[in-house]
């Protein structure tokens, strides 16, 4: 026999379970998606216009305007931009600056963040404050002092390709690392402080030294943050135009962002050709983001959810 629930006694109030909170009404979600689509379209509009212009002849856009329907589309401007600006050489120059710069920045930042967050060294808060305060300095205010300083630091010619740090890859890398180090230390310190203390305590009990705790325990756990920082730092160093323009004198050593000046004529500039060169320059940064997208998103959203 199955038991039958007794009816409630007279005078008692009965409650029925209510459903959980709704995530949002349908009109509100539609409005949110519409706003996000408009924002994304507004951000992509200049990029799409540059791609569209790079596929059309300049004579056609000069006659009909950039927002007219095309009569012919071709990739000729991309070939011309790649060959006329000697883009292959300048691509290699950008990689010679960005790749070692990112590696050295993340290595030094992880050393400092580990010492501040996990070893609790004396004066760690002051050190972190100094690194963070360095990000408040505008780079433009230091152009002249750095130009003079790099012209007076001697180096063996075989090491830097120049008797001084000025007009050398090493000088540009050193400046890039110095300006990006504070931000990376700040981010990695907060990330390492969020790691459970019990992991390092268990490693100490097992006899792990400082290097083992850093290299084999803490650093693998910081992979999402390192991937996110690597994406940002590569984009910033690769797209930099100021320091290469100030600290490099040899045109053959200029990065690819500076090579776009080779597409500008003395009396006339083909804007469609310049748009094609700009699209080619942007492709490596987009490729790096697509390759590290999963880790980049994980690094940004880690700790955003509870439970």
N, C-alpha and C positions, 0 to 999 in steps of 0.2 A: 504494500500500500504506500501511496505517496502522501506525504504530510501536506496539509492545507494550511496556509498562513491564516492566523486569526485576524478578524477585522479590527481596525483600531478602535480604542475605547472612545466613548462619546466625550466631546470637549477637547480632544487632542488634535494638534495641528499636524498635518502630513506635509512633507517636503518631497519634492521630486528632484532628482539630480539634474543639474543644468549643464549644458555643453560648455566646453572650454572657450576661452576668448577667441573670437574670430580674427583671422590675420588681416582682415580689411575688406571693405566692401568692393565689389567689382568696379564701380565707377572710379573709386579712388586709385585702384591699381592700374586701370587704364590711363588715368591722368598721369600717374607716375611714369609709366612706360613711355607715354607720349613726350613728357618733358625730357626724359633721358635720351630718347631718340633725337630730339631737337638739339640737345647739347652735343651729342656725338656727331651729328651732321654739321653743326657749326664748327666743331674742331676739325672735321675731315674736309670741309669745303675748300680751304686753301690748298691742301694736298691734292685733292681731286682736280682742282683747277690747274695746278702745275703739271700733273700727269696728262690732262687733256690738252694743254697747250704744247707740251713736248711732242705730241703725236701729230701736230698740224704744221704746215709750212708757215713761215712768218708772213709771207706775202698775203696769204689767205686771211690770217687774223688781223693784219693791218688794214685790209680792205673791208672785211665783214665784222670785225670785233671778236673778242675772245668768247663771248657767250652765244655765238651763232652756231648753226649746225655745220658739221664738217663736210667737205667735199671729198677729201682724201686723207687717210691716216697712214702713217708709216713710222718706222723705227730709225730713220736715217739720222735724226738728231742725236740719238744715243750713240751711234757709231762715231759721229763727228765729235761729240763731247768727250768720248773716251780717248780718241786719238789726238785731237788738237791740244788737249790740256795735259797730255802725258799722265793720265790718271793712274795707270798701273804703278808707276814709280811713287806717286804721292799716296796711293793706297798703302803701299808698303811702308812709307814713312809714318803714316798714322798708326799702323799696327806696331811699328817699332817703338812708338811712344805710349800707346794705350795699353797694350798687353803687359809689358813689364811694369808700367805704372800701376795698373790694377793689382797685379800680383804683390808688388812691394807694399802698396797701401794696405791691402787686406792682411798681409803677414804682420806688419808692424802694429796695425790696429788690433789684431787678435792678441798679440803679445801684451799690449797695454791693457786691453779690456780684461784679459785673464788675471793680470796682476791686481787690478783694481777690484774686480768683482769676486774672484775666487780666492785669491791669496790675502786679500784685505791688507795691502801694504800700508805703511804709515804715510799719511799725506795723500791717500788715494783720492779723496774728495776734492782736494785742492788741485791735484793733477787733472782730474776730469773736468773741473771748472775751467782750467786754463785751455784745455783742448776745445771745450765748447765755446769759450769766449773767442778763440781764434776764428771761428766761423763768422763772427760779427764784423770782421775787418773786410771792407770792400777791396777786391783785388785791384781795381783801378788805382787806388791810393798808393799801392806798392809797386807800381810799374817802374817808376824812376829809380827807387832804391835797389830793386832787384836787377835792373839793367846795369847799374854801376857795380853792384856786388859781383855779378857773374862775369863782368869784364876784368875782375881783379883776383879771381880764384884760379890759380894755375893748375893744370892737369897734364899728365903725359899725353902727347899727341896720339899715341897708339891707343890709349884708353878712351878718349872722348872724341877723337877725330878733329880736335881743335886744341890750341895751346891753353885756352881758358874754357870755362864752362859756357861762356857765351858762344852762340852759333854751334851748339852741339846737342845731340839727342839727350845726352845725360843731363844737361842743364834744364831742358824742358821737362824731363821726367821728374827731376828733383823738385821743381816748382809745383808740378801737378800733385805729387805725393804730399807735399807740405800743405797744400790748400785743401786736400780731400781727407787728410788723416783725421782731423778733429771730428768730422761728421761720422766717420766709420767707428771711431772709438766710442762716441756717444751711443750709437745704435747697438754695437756689440756688447757694451757694458750692461745696458738694460736687458738685453737678451740673455746674457750669461747669469745675471742676477735672478732671472725667472726660472733657471734650471733648479731642480731639487738638490738640496744640500746633501741628501742621503747618498747620492751617487758618488760624490767625491769622498765622503766619509767612508763608504764601503771600500773604495779604492785605496785609501790611506791604510785601512785595517789590513788589506791584502798586501801592503808593502809597496804600493805604487809611488814613484817619485813625482816631482813637479812636472818634468817633461812628459811622463806617461799620462798624468792627469790632463795635461794640456792637449797633447797630440792625439792620444788614443781614446779619450773620454769626452772632453769638453768640445773639441773642434768638430768631431762628427755630429754631435747634437746641434751644433750651430750651422749645419749645412743650409737650411732654408734662409737664415739671415745672411749668410755669406753669398748665396746665389742671388738674393735680392740686391745686396750691395754691389756685387760684381756687375750686374746688369746696369744699375744706375751709374756706377763709376766708369764703366766702359763707354756708356753713352755720353757722359759729361766730358771725359778726356778725348774721346774721338771727335766730338763736335766742337771742341775748343778752337777758337780763332784768335783770341787776344794774345796768349802767351807765345804762340808760334810766330805771330806777326812781329812781336816785340823782341823776342830772344833769339830768333833765327835770321841770319843774313843771307845765307846761301839759298838761292831759289830751288836747288835740287833737294834740299832737306825739308822743305815746307810740307806740312800735312795736306791731306786732300781738301780740307775746307778752304785753305788758302789757295789751292790750285784753281778754284773756280774763277779767280781773277784772270787766269789765262784765257778765259772765254770771253772776256770783255775787250772790245776793240777800242782804239784810240778815239775814233770819231763816231762809231756806230756799234751798238750792242744788240745782238739778236736775242731777245728775251726768251724765245722758245728754245733756243739752244742752251741758254743758261738754265731754263727749267729742266731740261733733260739732264744736264750735269748735276743739278741739285737732287734729282730723283736718284741718280746713280750713287751719289755721295751718301744718301740716307739709307740705302739698302743694307749695308753691313750692320748698322745699329738695329734695324728692324729684324734682321736675321738672328742676331744675338738674343734679342728679346723673345723671339719665337722659340728658340732652342731652350731658353731658361725660363719660359713662361710658367711652367708648373711649379718650379721652386720659387720663382718670384712671387706668385700669388700666395703660396704657402707661407713665405716669410712675412708678407704683409698682413695676412689674416690670422697668424698664429696668436692664440690668446684672445681672439675676438669673441669666441663662444664660451659659455660656462658649462661646467659639468664634464 
